[in-house]
């Protein structure tokens, strides 16, 4: 849920700063997959993040954004912060 909210905040910031082609990075594979596919109604999408994803889709609809998954193993800073 925190990763989904962070993705939404990043989209809001990108829109406010008029960044038309933002790139979003996350170490949450399922979130990256849902955000990339722009599908929210799948039964495998956790109900706790569905509204956040819908809001992300709204904010990023006019952006040419890309969402990428970054493996936790190669993302040392985020790994250290999480622990």
Protein Blocks (a to p, Z undefined) as FASTA:
>chain_A
ZZmmmmmmmmmmmmmnopabbcdddfbfklmmmmmnopakbmklcfklmmmmmmmmmmmm
mpccddddddfklmmmlmmmmZZ
